[in-house]
Amino acid sequence: MVDLQSQYQKIKETIDTSIQEVLNSSAYINGPYVKDFQADLEKYLKVKHVIPCANGTDALQIAMMGLGLQPGDEVITVDFTFAATVEVIGLLNLTPVLIDVEPDSFNIDIEALKKAITPKTKAIVPVHLFGQVANMEAILEIASQHNLFVIEDNAQAIGANYTFKDGTKKKAGTIGNVGTTSFFPSKNLGCYGDGGAIFTNDDELAHTIRGIVNHGMYKRYYHDVVGVNSRLDSIQAAVLKTKLPLLDEYCNARRDAARYYNNAFANNEHIETPTSSSCGQICDSCDCHVFHQYTLQIKNGKRDELHQHLLDNGIANAIYYPVPLHQQKAYTNERYNEDDFKVTNTLINTVISLPMHTELDEEQLAFITKTVNDFLK
């Protein structure tokens, strides 16, 4: 699914030099590379504050802690996503409220969002799934009407842009009250271990979060808030600082691969290629999608057979996600009604993701698409 070795070989000399500099300095925690990467990412995102942390899951939890959410507060998020999004809600004794997604973008359904709000609702967590930005303008309007926080789960969409109706653009993760991301190795901007970050333009919130990530300390051994131990180590920061200038290039390479896929599948009636409802355009013609995953919907009931056929032909593929969160043992709740998850319950049986990374070449893409098309005649 991801060719990290080939990507590494192209930047090997710079990466190796940067890592060696960390080893030579022995500044493994909060060293110069962490501070430099933080500053570089703030500039790239055009956001006032980037707070690095240990991983994307921590980033979500810390963001919720920083906002002062209390046990019993309801947090609305999507049913069709990775468990980390709802996991942290449960860890903080908040109440997760899962809702359906749109059938085309796989992102949060705006009408379902409106219906889910109650007097206990305190926050919305839109997930920019598979690299596409959710309909943030509508989400912000709803949040403003109900005085709700917006926490962007941007683990899969760093580098994507959201275009507002007036033509202004903002980077995914910088639009709500706070945004979070993951630097897991397979992400569009990935390190060589675990890593994450939190973004905000709110000075007071940023100050609170900086304490939380470091045991609640602003001064050593003085604990002003309840915190955790979640810091980005210097070796990972060195990798990320090297790769950040290449992020737009990486995103464009993914868009090029997605465009090839879309064109190859355009006339196959059994395949629905990715589209966007957030901007009303095909995703390969705009910059709201950075294709962390390239995900098809198979409409003839042969998704599972295609999955095995691709494996039999040496083609990696994945099904994200085979079980919706509302059906997971850890998150089942009697308040959920299957009729409220019609889209999600369809997607779990139709979606399949094909290889998507920066090193895909035309020969590989041609082999993958021919294999898919030949099977789904």
N, C-alpha and C positions, 0 to 999 in steps of 0.2 A: 504493500500500500504506500510505503514511503521509502525512498532511497537516500537515507541519511549518509551512507558511506561515500557515495559519489558527490554529494553536496559538500561533505567535509574535505574531500580531496582537492576541490577547487579553491578552498580557502585555507588549506592545511598549514602553509607557512605562517600566515598571520595568526591563526588560532594557536598554533604551537608556541609561537613567540609570546603571545599574550598570557597563555597559561604558565609558561616558564617564568615570566615576570612576577606572577603571583607567587609561585613557589620560591623564587629568589627573595621576595619581600617578606614572606611568611605572614602577610596580612590577610588571613583567610576569612575573617568575618568583618563586615563593614569597612573593608579596605578601599583604597582609591578607585579601583575599578567599579565598585558598587556605586560610589558617589558620581563617577563620570557617566556610567550608564544611566543612572537616574536622571541626570541633567540632559543627556542626549535624548532620552525618551520623552521628557517633558517638552523639549523643543520640537520633536517630531510630531507629537500629538497635539501641540499647542494647548497644553493644559498646565495649570499652575503647579500642581503637586503630583508627583509620582512617588509612591511609597513601596519599595520592593519588599517581598516577603518570600516565604519558603515554597509556596505552591499555590495553584489556583483555588483549591478548596479552602485553604486558610484565608485567601484574599476575600472570598465571599463571607466567611464567618466574621472576619475582622471588620469588614464593611458594616455588617449588621450590628456588631457590638459597638462600633463607633457612632452609629446613628441612635443608640440608646434604646433599641427595641426591647420590649419586656415580655416575659413569659405570658403566653395567651394571645399576644398580638397576632393578627392574621397577616400572612404574607402570600400574595398571589403569584404563582409562577406556572410554567407549562408542564403538561403531563408527558410530553414527548421530548425528552432530553436525558442527559447523563445524570445519574443519581446525586452527584455532588451538589447540584443546585438545591435539592430538597433536603439533602443530608444535613447541611449546616443549619437549616431552619429547625429541624428536629433536635439537633445537638443543643441549641439555645433555648429549647422548650417553647419555641414559637409555634404557631399553628399554620401548617402548610395548606394552602388552598390551590389545588391543581385544576387547571382548565385546559380546554382543547386548543389546537393550533389551526392555522390556515392550511388548506389543502395544497396550495401552490408554493408558498414560501417556507412552510413548516414552522413558521414563527407564531407568536402569541396571537390568538384570535381576539380582535378588538371588541366585537359584540359580546363574546363570552366574558371578557374582562369587565365590561360594564355591569353585567349581570352578577358577577361574583363579589362585588364590593358590598361590605356590610359596615356597621358602625365600629366593628373591631379591626377592620382592615387598616394597616399602617404602611404597607410597602408593596410595590410591584417589582418583580424580578423578570424583565424580558431577557430571553436567551437569544443571542444572535447566532442561530443554529447553522452549522455547516459553513459558516463564514459570511452569511447574509444578514445585514442589519434589519432589525425589526422595525415596524412602523412607529418610529419614535415620536413623530409630531403628534399623532393621535394619542399615544401613551402619555406624553407630557401634558396634553390638554386634560385628559381624564384625571391625572394625578393632581393637577392644579385645582380642578373642580372639587376634589375630595381631600385635599391637603395630605397627599400621600408621598412618601419617598419613592424614588426610582433608582434601583440598583441594577446596573447593566452587567449581565454575565457575558463578558466579552472573551471568554476562553478560546473561542474558535474564529474570531473575526478581527483580530488586530490588523490594522492597516486599511480596513474598509472605511468608506466615506458614506455619510448619510446626507442627502440633499433635501433641504426644507423647501416648502412651496415657494418661498421668496428667492430661491436660488442659492442661499447660503449653504455651506457645507461644514460638517463637523466630523471628526474621527469617531468611529465606534468606540464606546467606553468613556467618552468625555461629554456625553449629552445629558445624562441624568444627574442626580445628586452625587452619585459615586459610581465608578466602574471598576470591574475587576478583570484580571486576565491570568492565563496560565502560560508558562514557558516550557511545558512538557516537550520532550524532544521532537515529537511528531507535529507540533503546532507550526503555523506559518513562520513564527519567530520562536524557535525552540532552542533551549540550552542543552547541555549534555548530562542532565540529571533532572531534578525537580526545581521549579522556580515559579514565582508569580509576582503580581504587582497590583496595586490599588491606585486609582486615579480620581482626583477631584479638584474642582476650582474653589472649594470652600475652605478658607484658611483655618477656621476653628475645627472643622472635621478632620482636616489633615493633621493638625496638632494632636488631636485625640488619638488618631490612628497610629501616629508615630510612636506614641507611648505604648499602645496596645501591642504592637508587634515585638516590643522589647521588654516584656515582663511588666509593662505598666510604668516603666522608668523613663524619666526625662533627665534625671541626675542619678548616677550610679548608687544603688542601694536605697533610693528613695522611690517608693512605689505609689504613684498618685492615682492610678486607675488599675482596675483588674485587667491583666494582660495575658499574653501568651508568648511563647518563644517561637517566632516565625521570621527568620531573616534569610535573605538571598546571600549565598556565600560568594566569595570573591572570584572563584574559578568560574562559576556559572555567569557571573556578571561580565567577566572578561570575554567569554564566548558570545554573550548577547551584545556586548558593545561592538564586537567585530561584525556580527551579523546584521545589526540594526540598519546600517547604511544600505544593505542589500534587500531590505524588506519589500520595498516597492517593486524591485526587480523580481523577487520571489513571487509576489502577488500577481504580477503581470504574466509570469510564466504559467502560473496556475490558470489564469483567465484564458491564455492561449490554448492550453490543453482542454479546458472546458468548451471553448469555441469549436475545437476540432471534434470533440465528442458530440456536441449539439448538432453540428452539420452532418456528421456521420449517421446520427439517429433520426434526423429530421423526417424521413419518409417511412419510418417504421411505426406502424399503427399500434403496436403492442407496447411502445415505450413512451413515457412522458418525461421530457427533459426538464431540468430546473428552470423555473420562471420566478418572477418577482411581483408581488402585489404591493410591496412597500413603495416602489417607484413607478410601477405600471409598465416596465420594460422587460425585455428578455435579459437575463442576468449577464450574458456575455457582452452586452453593449453598454454597460454602465459600471460604476465603481462601487456599488453598494454590496458587492459580493466578492470575497477573496478566495472562495472555493477551498476552504479547509477540507471539505469533502465534496466529491462530485456524486450526487445521489439521484438515481433514476427511480421512477415508479413503473413497475411492470404490470400491465393491465390485463394480461390473459391468464392469470392464475399460475404462471410457471416461474415465479420468482425463486422458489427453493430449488427447482430443477436447474435454473440458470446458475444459481450460486454454486451448485455441485459441478455443473458442466465447466464453469470457469476454473474451479480448483483442479479439475481433471486435466485441464489444458495449461496448467501452470500459471494461471492468472489470479493474483490476490484479489480478494473482494471482501466486503463486510456488510453485515446487516445491523445498522444503527436505527432503532433500538428494538430488540425482539420482544421485550415485555414492557408495557407502559408503566409508569411509576405508580399509578393508582391500583395496579394489580400486583405490585411487588409486595412480598410478605411484610417488609419493614414499614410500608406506607399505606397499606389498605385501610379504609375507613368506611363505615357504614353510610356516611353522608354522600358518598360518591354514587352517581347513577350512570350506568353504561351509556345511556342515551346522550349524555353530556360529552362523550368522548368519541363521537362517530368518526371524526377525521383520524384521530390517533389510532383508533382500533382498525382502521383501514390501512394506515401507513405501515403498521407493524407487519402486515402481510404482503406489502407491495414494494417497499423500498429496498434498494441495494446500492451500495457505494462501490465505485470502481477506483483503481489506482489513481491517486492525485498527489503530485509532488512536483518539485522544481526541475527534476532531471528527466522527465518524460520526453522521449524523442518521437519523431514521426513514425519510425518503424514500429516502436512499441504501441503507439496509439492505433496504428493501422491494424496490428494484430489483435488488439483488444476489441476494437469496434467490429472488425470482421467476425470474430468469434461470437460476439453477442448477436449481431444481426443474422448470422447464419443459423443460430439456434432459435431465434425468435422470428422465423419467416412466417 
